[in-house]
Amino acid sequence: MGRRAVTAMVLAGLFGSAHAAESIETLANTCNNCHGIGGVSVGPSMPSIGGLPESYLTNVMLEWKSGTRFSATMGRLLKGYSDVQIADLAAYFSRKPWVPQAQKTDDARVRLGAQSLKRCAVCHGDDGVARDAVTPHLNGQWAGYLHLEALKYRDDATAMPNQQMRRALQRLSDEELRAVSDYYASQK
């Protein structure tokens, strides 16, 4: 193989890598519209996604795409993405830092949440920091979002694939459910 052929192959590889990086940045910018720059949300009903485990992000996006997990908007959006694009987005956002959001929570509810989280702490820990590749961080996640997601799990008519979560959350009272959401939201 001649010198020109090798040079052409090296340049093609470099341009291909630059194009791939550029395209994932472009694709990620569409997520930033709702989830914030770098996946750090600034609103109480939209979750932060930057810094969540890659495997969790991949799984949840594929569940939305297939319809096995309910979402009012994500399922429709992700139907237009390939599985490779979903994997690339998951890898991209997992490399971002997790930024717990400072938010106002009710102190009495936070105390009740600390007493009520026995079932949740098995997977999410007392502090809400993910300990494995399939569990999302809950520390500093928006309380409103956590509560809305928990309500979906409690409703048998809503497609949510994690049956362990469904059983655990169905055992909590409405007051305990809101309290656990506030508790995890208050954790830094």
C-alpha positions in Angstrom: 0.0 0.0 0.0 1.4 3.3 -1.0 2.0 6.4 1.2 -0.9 8.3 -0.4 -3.3 5.4 0.3 -2.2 5.3 4.0 -2.5 9.1 4.3 -6.0 9.0 2.7 -7.1 6.3 5.1 -5.8 8.2 8.2 -7.5 11.4 7.1 -10.8 9.5 6.4 -10.6 8.1 9.9 -10.0 11.5 11.4 -12.8 13.1 9.5 -15.1 10.2 10.2 -14.4 10.6 14.0 -14.9 14.3 13.9 -18.2 13.8 12.0 -19.4 11.2 14.5 -18.6 13.5 17.4 -20.3 16.4 15.7 -23.4 14.4 15.0 -23.8 13.1 18.6 -23.4 16.7 19.8 -26.1 17.8 17.3 -28.3 14.9 18.4 -27.7 15.7 22.1 -28.7 19.3 21.6 -32.2 18.2 20.8 -32.3 16.6 24.3 -30.9 19.8 25.9 -34.0 21.6 24.8 -36.0 19.9 27.6 -33.4 18.3 29.8 -31.0 21.3 30.0 -27.5 21.9 28.7 -25.5 18.8 29.4 -28.6 17.1 30.7 -28.9 19.3 33.8 -32.6 20.2 34.1 -33.7 23.6 35.4 -37.4 22.7 35.9 -39.2 20.6 38.5 -41.1 18.4 36.1 -38.2 17.6 33.8 -35.5 15.2 35.0 -31.8 15.8 34.8 -30.2 13.1 32.7 -26.5 14.1 32.7 -24.4 11.7 34.7 -27.0 8.9 34.9 -25.5 5.4 34.3 -25.2 4.6 30.6 -26.9 1.2 30.9 -29.9 2.8 32.7 -30.2 5.5 30.0 -30.0 3.0 27.2 -32.5 0.7 28.8 -35.1 3.4 29.6 -34.8 4.9 26.1 -35.3 1.5 24.4 -38.3 0.9 26.7 -39.9 4.1 25.6 -39.1 3.4 22.0 -40.7 0.0 22.2 -43.7 1.2 24.3 -42.9 -1.1 27.2 -42.5 2.0 29.4 -45.0 4.8 29.4 -44.1 8.4 28.5 -46.3 11.1 27.0 -43.6 12.3 24.7 -40.4 10.3 24.9 -41.8 7.2 23.1 -42.9 9.3 20.1 -39.6 11.1 20.0 -37.4 8.0 20.2 -39.3 6.1 17.5 -37.3 8.2 15.0 -33.9 7.2 16.5 -31.9 4.1 15.7 -30.7 1.8 18.5 -27.2 3.0 17.7 -28.2 6.7 18.1 -29.9 5.8 21.4 -26.7 4.0 22.6 -24.6 7.0 21.5 -26.9 9.4 23.4 -26.7 7.2 26.5 -22.9 7.1 26.4 -22.8 10.9 25.8 -25.0 11.9 28.7 -23.5 9.3 31.1 -20.1 11.0 30.7 -21.6 14.3 31.8 -21.4 15.1 35.6 -24.4 14.4 37.8 -25.5 17.8 39.3 -28.0 17.5 42.2 -30.5 20.4 42.0 -30.9 22.7 45.0 -34.6 22.9 45.6 -37.0 23.9 48.3 -38.4 20.8 50.1 -40.7 20.5 53.1 -38.6 19.6 56.2 -41.3 17.6 57.9 -41.8 15.6 54.6 -38.1 15.0 54.3 -38.0 13.6 57.9 -41.0 11.3 57.0 -39.3 10.3 53.8 -36.2 9.3 55.7 -38.4 7.0 57.8 -40.3 5.6 54.8 -37.6 4.8 52.3 -36.8 1.2 53.5 -38.1 -0.3 50.3 -36.4 2.3 48.1 -33.1 2.2 49.8 -32.5 -1.5 48.8 -31.7 -0.3 45.3 -31.3 3.5 45.5 -29.5 3.6 48.9 -30.2 6.0 51.7 -28.5 8.9 49.8 -30.0 8.2 46.3 -26.6 7.8 44.6 -26.6 5.0 42.0 -24.5 2.1 43.0 -24.8 0.0 39.8 -25.3 0.5 36.1 -29.0 0.0 36.0 -30.2 2.3 38.8 -30.6 6.0 38.3 -29.4 8.7 40.7 -32.2 10.1 42.8 -30.2 12.5 45.0 -31.0 16.0 44.0 -33.4 14.9 41.2 -36.5 17.1 41.0 -39.0 16.1 43.7 -41.9 16.9 41.4 -40.5 14.6 38.7 -39.8 11.8 41.2 -43.3 12.0 42.5 -44.9 11.9 39.0 -42.8 8.9 38.0 -43.7 7.1 41.3 -47.4 7.7 40.6 -46.9 6.0 37.2 -45.5 2.9 38.9 -48.5 2.8 41.3 -51.0 2.7 38.5 -51.3 -0.9 37.1 -52.8 0.5 33.8 -49.6 2.4 33.1 -46.8 0.5 31.3 -43.8 0.5 33.6 -41.6 -2.6 33.3 -39.9 -2.7 36.7 -42.2 -4.9 38.7 -40.1 -4.6 41.9 -40.5 -0.8 41.8 -44.2 -1.2 41.1 -44.7 -3.5 44.2 -42.5 -1.3 46.5 -44.3 2.0 45.5 -47.8 0.5 45.8 -47.0 -0.3 49.4 -46.4 3.4 50.3 -49.2 5.7 51.2 -49.7 8.9 49.2 -48.1 10.9 52.0 -45.1 8.5 52.2 -44.7 8.6 48.4 -44.5 12.4 48.4 -42.2 12.3 51.4 -39.7 9.9 49.8 -39.7 12.1 46.7 -38.9 15.1 48.8 -36.3 13.2 50.8 -34.3 12.0 47.7 -34.6 15.5 46.2 -33.0 17.0 49.3 -30.0 14.7 49.1 -26.8 16.3 47.7 
